[in-house]
Amino acid sequence: MKKILAILMVLALVFCTFAACSKKEDTSADQAATDQAKTDTESSGTDYSKIKIGLICLHDENSTYDNNFIQAMKEVQKELNLSDEQVLIKMNIPESDACYTAAAELADAGCNIVFADSFGHESYMLQAAKEFKDVQFCHATGTTAHTEKLDNFHNAFAAIYEGRYLAGVAAGMKLNEMIKDGKITADKAKIGYVGAFPYAEVKSGYTSFFLGARSVCESATMDVVYTNSWFDIALEREAALNLINSGCVLISQHADSEGAPKACEEKGVPDVSYNISTIPMGPNTALISSKIDWAPYYKLVIDAVAKGTSIDTDYVGTFATGSVKLTELNDKVAAEGTQAKLDEVEAQLKAGTLHVFDTAKFTVGGKTLDNYKADVDSDDKFTPDTEVVKDGYFHESEFRSAPYFDVIIDGITEK
């Protein structure tokens, strides 16, 4: 009996020793990971310990648009090893004085950078920038930074018209496949587009998408309807269904909910979305999506503040900066050869040998657009002030970051 007890005591001692060592190894692994993250930050030569960021979002994660900003911020937070105390996100902030209040609260909380994601936030961000001069205010989709000329107020956007053009190429190839398979005739290759507001940003986007589609499917036409809301699931669903019922055989959108993609899945109509992949909600109809990745811009601004260097008044992200992207292609829906065609066209866009708004590729009222003055220096009357057509194409987002293409070209009908 004594011998058995002795053996049990030895086994217990061995188990406790093993458990202690395992716990020590786990703790050491955690510490090693923490030390590695710290080393990675230090090796970059940039100290982010004094950085504190605020992000103001019009909606929350349920909006594909806002979620795109939020997830990019979380990605950067992880990459730069920023603590939760260093990143403050305010959601469901309307385009009203509530935005100014949110910006002021973030500044008072010690944020040295404040981002906002919606067009209508701009005047309130500008108001805050004039009051909190030691804080950098960066507003996405805005139009006034280049005329306000404040050192701490900035606009940013991306050449998303190139991404939308590419997505349009995928759509055009799908239309061609439908024609080839006898599902539609060439004259029935009508696209439906769900737009939020009749702003230049939306018109630039739907036009570039249409031009991409027509570059491979010459008979394509497009109908556009507006919901007059950035995010309304019911209205976007209704708009998509109305377009489908009116004969549209493929749907795209510049609106921020899953309303249209889910309607397309229900009706079996191919869909091209925006900001996120909608394949999980439309496995049989979701084709591809274009998106802006805001992480490169976030990092650029954070680095500038950490190093005390200047920030561009107007920033335009591109394919080269990693700001313009397409989500994965749904091979179950896409026409054969689509990926190879996308690779070919993307290479041309990057090389500058293809211009999305090549004036030889579209007409307005039956005529070539030889000249056009856009409202680049925005005012209340939308006064045209800058010639934007030269060298045979419309120079979108070159005179300010936010789009200013607001022409309705032949082949597109606004309903």
SULZI-V512704 format. One record per residue. N is the residue number from 1. RES is the residue in one letter. PSI is psi as a letter, one per 20 degrees, with the letter a starting at -180 (NA if undefined). Layout:
n=N res=RES psi=PSI
n=N res=RES psi=PSI
This chain:
n=1 res=M psi=g
n=2 res=K psi=h
n=3 res=K psi=h
n=4 res=I psi=g
n=5 res=L psi=h
n=6 res=A psi=g
n=7 res=I psi=g
n=8 res=L psi=g
n=9 res=M psi=g
n=10 res=V psi=g
n=11 res=L psi=g
n=12 res=A psi=g
n=13 res=L psi=g
n=14 res=V psi=g
n=15 res=F psi=g
n=16 res=C psi=h
n=17 res=T psi=g
n=18 res=F psi=g
n=19 res=A psi=g
n=20 res=A psi=g
n=21 res=C psi=g
n=22 res=S psi=g
n=23 res=K psi=h
n=24 res=K psi=h
n=25 res=E psi=h
n=26 res=D psi=g
n=27 res=T psi=g
n=28 res=S psi=h
n=29 res=A psi=g
n=30 res=D psi=g
n=31 res=Q psi=h
n=32 res=A psi=g
n=33 res=A psi=g
n=34 res=T psi=g
n=35 res=D psi=h
n=36 res=Q psi=g
n=37 res=A psi=g
n=38 res=K psi=g
n=39 res=T psi=g
n=40 res=D psi=g
n=41 res=T psi=g
n=42 res=E psi=h
n=43 res=S psi=h
n=44 res=S psi=i
n=45 res=G psi=j
n=46 res=T psi=p
n=47 res=D psi=o
n=48 res=Y psi=j
n=49 res=S psi=h
n=50 res=K psi=j
n=51 res=I psi=p
n=52 res=K psi=p
n=53 res=I psi=p
n=54 res=G psi=q
n=55 res=L psi=p
n=56 res=I psi=p
n=57 res=C psi=p
n=58 res=L psi=g
n=59 res=H psi=b
n=60 res=D psi=b
n=61 res=E psi=i
n=62 res=N psi=i
n=63 res=S psi=p
n=64 res=T psi=h
n=65 res=Y psi=g
n=66 res=D psi=h
n=67 res=N psi=h
n=68 res=N psi=g
n=69 res=F psi=g
n=70 res=I psi=g
n=71 res=Q psi=h
n=72 res=A psi=h
n=73 res=M psi=g
n=74 res=K psi=h
n=75 res=E psi=g
n=76 res=V psi=h
n=77 res=Q psi=g
n=78 res=K psi=g
n=79 res=E psi=h
n=80 res=L psi=j
n=81 res=N psi=l
n=82 res=L psi=q
n=83 res=S psi=r
n=84 res=D psi=h
n=85 res=E psi=i
n=86 res=Q psi=i
n=87 res=V psi=o
n=88 res=L psi=p
n=89 res=I psi=p
n=90 res=K psi=p
n=91 res=M psi=r
n=92 res=N psi=l
n=93 res=I psi=o
n=94 res=P psi=r
n=95 res=E psi=m
n=96 res=S psi=a
n=97 res=D psi=h
n=98 res=A psi=h
n=99 res=C psi=g
n=100 res=Y psi=g
n=101 res=T psi=g
n=102 res=A psi=g
n=103 res=A psi=g
n=104 res=A psi=g
n=105 res=E psi=g
n=106 res=L psi=g
n=107 res=A psi=g
n=108 res=D psi=h
n=109 res=A psi=i
n=110 res=G psi=j
n=111 res=C psi=p
n=112 res=N psi=i
n=113 res=I psi=p
n=114 res=V psi=p
n=115 res=F psi=q
n=116 res=A psi=q
n=117 res=D psi=i
n=118 res=S psi=q
n=119 res=F psi=g
n=120 res=G psi=i
n=121 res=H psi=i
n=122 res=E psi=g
n=123 res=S psi=h
n=124 res=Y psi=h
n=125 res=M psi=g
n=126 res=L psi=g
n=127 res=Q psi=g
n=128 res=A psi=h
n=129 res=A psi=h
n=130 res=K psi=h
n=131 res=E psi=g
n=132 res=F psi=n
n=133 res=K psi=i
n=134 res=D psi=j
n=135 res=V psi=p
n=136 res=Q psi=p
n=137 res=F psi=p
n=138 res=C psi=o
n=139 res=H psi=p
n=140 res=A psi=p
n=141 res=T psi=j
n=142 res=G psi=r
n=143 res=T psi=i
n=144 res=T psi=i
n=145 res=A psi=h
n=146 res=H psi=i
n=147 res=T psi=h
n=148 res=E psi=h
n=149 res=K psi=l
n=150 res=L psi=q
n=151 res=D psi=h
n=152 res=N psi=k
n=153 res=F psi=p
n=154 res=H psi=q
n=155 res=N psi=q
n=156 res=A psi=q
n=157 res=F psi=a
n=158 res=A psi=r
n=159 res=A psi=l
n=160 res=I psi=i
n=161 res=Y psi=h
n=162 res=E psi=h
n=163 res=G psi=g
n=164 res=R psi=h
n=165 res=Y psi=g
n=166 res=L psi=g
n=167 res=A psi=h
n=168 res=G psi=h
n=169 res=V psi=g
n=170 res=A psi=g
n=171 res=A psi=g
n=172 res=G psi=h
n=173 res=M psi=h
n=174 res=K psi=g
n=175 res=L psi=g
n=176 res=N psi=g
n=177 res=E psi=g
n=178 res=M psi=h
n=179 res=I psi=g
n=180 res=K psi=h
n=181 res=D psi=i
n=182 res=G psi=j
n=183 res=K psi=h
n=184 res=I psi=r
n=185 res=T psi=r
n=186 res=A psi=h
n=187 res=D psi=i
n=188 res=K psi=j
n=189 res=A psi=m
n=190 res=K psi=p
n=191 res=I psi=q
n=192 res=G psi=p
n=193 res=Y psi=p
n=194 res=V psi=o
n=195 res=G psi=q
n=196 res=A psi=f
n=197 res=F psi=q
n=198 res=P psi=l
n=199 res=Y psi=r
n=200 res=A psi=h
n=201 res=E psi=g
n=202 res=V psi=g
n=203 res=K psi=h
n=204 res=S psi=g
n=205 res=G psi=g
n=206 res=Y psi=h
n=207 res=T psi=g
n=208 res=S psi=h
n=209 res=F psi=g
n=210 res=F psi=g
n=211 res=L psi=h
n=212 res=G psi=g
n=213 res=A psi=g
n=214 res=R psi=i
n=215 res=S psi=h
n=216 res=V psi=i
n=217 res=C psi=n
n=218 res=E psi=h
n=219 res=S psi=j
n=220 res=A psi=q
n=221 res=T psi=r
n=222 res=M psi=p
n=223 res=D psi=p
n=224 res=V psi=p
n=225 res=V psi=q
n=226 res=Y psi=q
n=227 res=T psi=i
n=228 res=N psi=k
n=229 res=S psi=q
n=230 res=W psi=h
n=231 res=F psi=o
n=232 res=D psi=o
n=233 res=I psi=g
n=234 res=A psi=g
n=235 res=L psi=h
n=236 res=E psi=h
n=237 res=R psi=g
n=238 res=E psi=g
n=239 res=A psi=g
n=240 res=A psi=g
n=241 res=L psi=g
n=242 res=N psi=g
n=243 res=L psi=g
n=244 res=I psi=g
n=245 res=N psi=h
n=246 res=S psi=j
n=247 res=G psi=j
n=248 res=C psi=p
n=249 res=V psi=i
n=250 res=L psi=p
n=251 res=I psi=p
n=252 res=S psi=r
n=253 res=Q psi=q
n=254 res=H psi=m
n=255 res=A psi=r
n=256 res=D psi=j
n=257 res=S psi=r
n=258 res=E psi=j
n=259 res=G psi=g
n=260 res=A psi=g
n=261 res=P psi=h
n=262 res=K psi=h
n=263 res=A psi=h
n=264 res=C psi=g
n=265 res=E psi=h
n=266 res=E psi=h
n=267 res=K psi=i
n=268 res=G psi=k
n=269 res=V psi=p
n=270 res=P psi=q
n=271 res=D psi=p
n=272 res=V psi=p
n=273 res=S psi=a
n=274 res=Y psi=q
n=275 res=N psi=g
n=276 res=I psi=r
n=277 res=S psi=p
n=278 res=T psi=j
n=279 res=I psi=g
n=280 res=P psi=h
n=281 res=M psi=i
n=282 res=G psi=m
n=283 res=P psi=h
n=284 res=N psi=i
n=285 res=T psi=h
n=286 res=A psi=p
n=287 res=L psi=g
n=288 res=I psi=r
n=289 res=S psi=q
n=290 res=S psi=q
n=291 res=K psi=q
n=292 res=I psi=p
n=293 res=D psi=o
n=294 res=W psi=i
n=295 res=A psi=g
n=296 res=P psi=h
n=297 res=Y psi=g
n=298 res=Y psi=g
n=299 res=K psi=h
n=300 res=L psi=g
n=301 res=V psi=g
n=302 res=I psi=g
n=303 res=D psi=g
n=304 res=A psi=g
n=305 res=V psi=g
n=306 res=A psi=h
n=307 res=K psi=i
n=308 res=G psi=k
n=309 res=T psi=r
n=310 res=S psi=q
n=311 res=I psi=p
n=312 res=D psi=p
n=313 res=T psi=g
n=314 res=D psi=p
n=315 res=Y psi=p
n=316 res=V psi=o
n=317 res=G psi=q
n=318 res=T psi=a
n=319 res=F psi=g
n=320 res=A psi=h
n=321 res=T psi=i
n=322 res=G psi=j
n=323 res=S psi=h
n=324 res=V psi=p
n=325 res=K psi=r
n=326 res=L psi=q
n=327 res=T psi=r
n=328 res=E psi=q
n=329 res=L psi=p
n=330 res=N psi=n
n=331 res=D psi=h
n=332 res=K psi=h
n=333 res=V psi=h
n=334 res=A psi=q
n=335 res=A psi=q
n=336 res=E psi=p
n=337 res=G psi=j
n=338 res=T psi=g
n=339 res=Q psi=g
n=340 res=A psi=h
n=341 res=K psi=g
n=342 res=L psi=g
n=343 res=D psi=g
n=344 res=E psi=g
n=345 res=V psi=h
n=346 res=E psi=g
n=347 res=A psi=h
n=348 res=Q psi=h
n=349 res=L psi=g
n=350 res=K psi=h
n=351 res=A psi=i
n=352 res=G psi=j
n=353 res=T psi=i
n=354 res=L psi=p
n=355 res=H psi=p
n=356 res=V psi=g
n=357 res=F psi=l
n=358 res=D psi=o
n=359 res=T psi=i
n=360 res=A psi=i
n=361 res=K psi=i
n=362 res=F psi=r
n=363 res=T psi=r
n=364 res=V psi=o
n=365 res=G psi=k
n=366 res=G psi=j
n=367 res=K psi=q
n=368 res=T psi=q
n=369 res=L psi=n
n=370 res=D psi=h
n=371 res=N psi=q
n=372 res=Y psi=p
n=373 res=K psi=p
n=374 res=A psi=q
n=375 res=D psi=n
n=376 res=V psi=g
n=377 res=D psi=n
n=378 res=S psi=p
n=379 res=D psi=r
n=380 res=D psi=h
n=381 res=K psi=j
n=382 res=F psi=l
n=383 res=T psi=p
n=384 res=P psi=p
n=385 res=D psi=i
n=386 res=T psi=p
n=387 res=E psi=p
n=388 res=V psi=i
n=389 res=V psi=o
n=390 res=K psi=q
n=391 res=D psi=k
n=392 res=G psi=j
n=393 res=Y psi=q
n=394 res=F psi=p
n=395 res=H psi=n
n=396 res=E psi=p
n=397 res=S psi=k
n=398 res=E psi=h
n=399 res=F psi=i
n=400 res=R psi=r
n=401 res=S psi=g
n=402 res=A psi=q
n=403 res=P psi=q
n=404 res=Y psi=j
n=405 res=F psi=o
n=406 res=D psi=k
n=407 res=V psi=p
n=408 res=I psi=o
n=409 res=I psi=r
n=410 res=D psi=p
n=411 res=G psi=i
n=412 res=I psi=p
n=413 res=T psi=p
n=414 res=E psi=p
n=415 res=K psi=NA
